[in-house]
Amino acid sequence: MQGFTGRSANSTIVSSALRLAVDARDLATDTRGIGRYTRAIVRRLVRRDDVELTLLVRGPLPFLKSKALAATAGSDRFRVSSRASGCDVVWHPANGMFFEERLPNVVTIHDAVPFRFPDPDPQRREHQQKPFVRSIRNAARVIAVSRFGRDEVADVFGFPAERIDVIYHGVEPVFSPGCAATKTPYFLFVGDPYSERRKNFPLLYDAYCDAFHGRGPALAMVGPTDPQKHGVRYEGLAAGDAQGSGDERLRDLYRGAIALCVPSFYETFGMPMIEAMACGTPVLASDASCLPEIGGQAALYAPPHDRTAWSRILQSVAEEPQLRERLREAGIARARAFDWDESARLHVEAFNSVR
């Protein structure tokens, strides 16, 4: 791979390609928001002439994973290895450090969930918290995905705020306004309804029942578990983007919804919020954690523990076309502020700052 080299008048090298190693163990398989984030950045890093990329994987024959990784990254402009030898910096994009190298380490900490909501079982709790502790102990810099996330890292782990870079996610071009695939009205919830309690699905469901008493729009749900509730239309898992495409089904679900509902009482970014906005879908969200920071004035908010308030905004957006149109226009404009190319550029700045 050819890196960019600039020269001054006296012919001394003033810049060279960043040799970056990335933890890619789950690059092709992680269907969570963390996986989608990592793929979005890696797909842009492989196109940059100022980055020489090494994807780190486990196993004695790492090159055997090259084909699958190239399909995921949309390019073969990288090397595959189980070690970061010859690199300048290692990026750990998934909260934990799973490759220990004597190089500067940059870690993306997405949230502090295992500490804010610790598992009651001591062994599981230690297993969940250990990668975070190792990351904080060894990180030269931390990337947080919002100002709220930065404050969480500083507060929970005592990590110096001046060594935390806030870099927002972007929106893939596939998420755009368009015609709904169905005329049947529904609200949309994206997430795990029960194992992730912070997603607050039970409150949303109760508010939905209060609002419509079984005679209103459906409540559609995308996630790993069918809640098996009356009035809930389970859509399963949306097709993933692991092979470079697959977001079309999720996009179509956004486009057809009356509104996306994000009742969480704890998030550090909330990717579905901006994806839905980019599709022209109104967003109803909790006025908690990072959600007002990300949604700005383009969403309609209610307290995450106020069932009555949620019932009221569900009714309002279902019954008021002018409100839906206002939220649609504001959301499309808001989503333009979130750009994966700009996010990747800021990641490279963070990596270069520690080499």
N, C-alpha and C positions, 0 to 999 in steps of 0.2 A: 504494500500500500504506500502510495506517495503522500507524504505530509507536506503542508505548506511551510515554506521557509522564506523569511524576509531578511534582507541585508541592508545595512546602513552604508553610508558613504565610504567608511573604512573597511567594508566587507566583513565585519563581524556579524555573527548570527544574532538576531535580536528576538526571533521567535521560532518555534518549532512545534511539530505536531504533539499533542498531548497523547501519551501512551496510557490508555485507560483500561483497567480491568473491571468487569461488571459481574456481580453474582447473577448467573443466568440459570441456576438450578431449576427454577419453576417458570422460566420465561414462556415456554410453550404450553403450559398446563394450568397455570393459576387463573381461575375464572373470576376471582374477586377484583375489587377495585384496585388493589395493589398490583395485581398482574397486569391489568389494563394500563395502569400508569407506567409500569416498567417497560411494557412493549411500546407504548407511545413515544417514550424518550429514546429507547434503543433504535427504533425505526428512523429516528431523525439523526442520531449520532452516526449511524453507518453511512449516511449521505454526506457527512462533513469531511472536507479535506484536511481540517486541522485536528482531527481525532483519529488515532490508530487504536482500534478496539480489540480487546480480548474478552471473550465470553467464558466465564469460569463455570465448570460443571464438575460433578463428582464422577468417580470411576476410573479404572485403569486405562481405558481406551477412549478418551474424551472426543477424539476426532469422529467417532462413530455417530455422534449426535449433531454433526455439522449440518447434514441435510435438513433435519427437522428445525434446527435453529435458523437456517437460511430462509426456510419457508415462513417462519414466524417473523423474522426481521425484515423480510422483503429484499434481502441482499446477502451476498456472501463475502462482503468486504470486512471480514473479521477473522481472527484466529480463535480456535477453541483449545482450552487448556484446563488442567486441574490446579495450576499454580499461576501466580501473577508475576513470574520472573520476567524481567525486562520492562516492566511497566513503571509508570510514575506514581499513579494513584489507583486506589481500589474504591469502587462505589458499591455500597451495600443498600439496595433499594427497598428492602422489605423488613424494616424495623431492626432486624438482628444481624449480627456478624457471624457468618457461617464458614468463612474462609479467613484464617488468621495469617496475615502477611506483615512483614516488617516494612511496611510502606505507609505513607499517609492514607488514612481512611476517611471517607465521607459517607455518612449514613443518613438515609431518609427515615425519619421517625414519623409515622403516619398518625399515631395517636398514643394515648397512655392508658388504653382500656384495661390491660391486666393489672394496673395499679389503681385506677379509679373504680373499677368493678372487679376486685380480686376474686378468684375462684375460691370457694370455701374449702375445697380439698387441698391440703398443704402441698402434696406432691404435684398436682396439676398446676397449682399456683406458682410454685417454683419453676416448673418447666416453662410456663408461659412468660414469666418475668425475666428469666435468666438471659435470653438473647438481648433484651433491652439494656440490662445492666452491663453486659459485655460491650455493647455498642457504645454506650455513653463513656465507659472507661477508656476506650481506645480511639474514639473519633477525634480527628483533627477539626472537622466541622460537621454540623448537622444541618440537613435540609428539612424544613417544616413546610407543610402544605397550606398553611394559613397563619395569620397573626395569632388567632386563637391557639393553633397548634404550637407555635413558637412559645407562647406563654405557658402552655402545658409542659413542654420540655424543660423550660427554665424552672418552673415551680415544682414539678414532680421529681426531677432528677438533679436539680441544682446546676444544670449545665449553663455556662456563661452565655447570656443573650447575644453578646457581640460575636459569638462564634456560631450563630444560628442564622441561616439564610431562609427567608420566606419566599417560596416559589410556588405559585398557583398552578393547578392543572390547566389543561386546555380542553378543547372540544374538537373531536374528529369531524372532518367535512361531511361525513355521511349523515350527521345529525343536522337536519335542515327542515324548514317548513315544507309541507306537502299534503296531499289528500289523504284522509283517513281511509284505512282499509275496510272499515265497518261503520255502519250508521247507528249501531246499537250503543247508547251512551254508557260510559263507565268512568269511575275514578281509578287511578292506578297507584299501587304501592310496590316499590322495588326493595327487596331485602328478605332476610330470614325472619319470619314472624315471631318465633319463640326463642331460639337459642341465642339470638342477639337481642336481649331485653331492651337495650338502649334504643333500638329502632321503634319501640313504643307502639307496636301494632295493636295490642289489646285496647288501648285508649282510642285509637282510630276506629276500630271496629265498633266499639260501644257508641262513639259519637255518630258514626254512620247509621247505626240502627236507630238512634234517637232522631236523626234528621229525616229518615225516609220510611221507617216502620215497614220495611219490606216492599215498598211500592215505588221506589225511586230507581236511579241508575244502579248498575252493578258495581261491585268493588273488585277490580281485577288485581291479581297479585303475581308478581314475577319473583321467583326465589327458589331455594332448594327444598322447601317444605310446603305441602298443601295444608293450610290451616283447617280445612274441612269445616267451614262455617257457612251457615245459611246466608245466601246473597253474595258469597265470595266466589269469583270465577278464577280458578287457579290456572295460570298460563305456563307453569313449569319454569325451567331455566331458559332464559333467552340465549340464543346461539351466541357463542363467544367469538372474540376477535383473534383468537390465538394463531390462526393461519393467515392473518392479514385481511380477513373479511368476516362477516357474520353479524355485524351490528345492525343489519337492515331490519331484522325482526324486532329488536328492541326499539329502533327508531319508529317503526310502524305502530308499535304499542303506545309510544309517546304521542305520536301524531293523532291517534284516535281517541285519546283520553280527554274528558272534560277538564281534568286537572291531575297533576302528579301530587301525591300527598307525602310529605316528609315530616312525620310527627316526632322524630327522634329527639330525645333529650340530651344526646351527646353525639356529636360528629366533629371531625376536624376539617372536612372539606364538603362532602356531599356531592359526588360526581353526578348522580342522576338529576340533581337540581338544574345544573347548567346544561346538561344534555337535553332535558325536556324544554328548557327555555329556548335553546337553539332550534328546536322543532316547532316553536310557536305554541307550546302547551303551557297554560297557566300553572303556577306552582303555589301550593299551600304548604307552609312550613312552620315549624316551631320557632318561637323567638328565643332560642337557646343556643349555646355553644357558638359554633362558627356560622350558623345558617344565615343570620342577618348580615354578616360580613360578606358572604358569598352572594347572597341573593339581592342585597341592597334594597332599593325601592321597587324592585320588579316582582316581588312575591307578596302574598297575603299571609300574615303571621297570626299565630295564636299560641298561648302558653302551653307547654307540653303536658301539663297535668290538669288542664282545664277542659273537661269533656264537653261542657256546655258551649264554650267558645269554639271548639272544633266543630261541633254540630252546626253552629251558626254559620261559620265560613263555608262549610260544605254546602249548606242550603243556598247561601248567597251566590256562590260561583255557579251552581246548577241552575239557578233561576234568573240570573241577570246577564244577558248577552253583552251588555255594554261593559260590565266588569270583566268578563272573559276577554273581550277585545282589548281592553286597556292592559290587562296582564300579559296578553299575547304580544302586543307591540313592545311593551317594556322589557319582557323577557328576551325577545330576539335581540334588542339593543344591548341588554346586559351581557348576553352570552358572547358577544363580539369581543369583550374585554379579556376573554380566556382563550389563549392561543398556544398550541403545543410547540410550534416552532420557537416562539419567544421563550417558553418554558425550557426547552432544550438549550437555547443559547445561555440562559441564566444558570443552568446546571453546569455547562462547560466553564463559565466564569468561576463558579464555586470550586470546581475541580482544579482549575488552574491556580487558584489562590493558595493551594496547600502544597503544590509540587515543588 
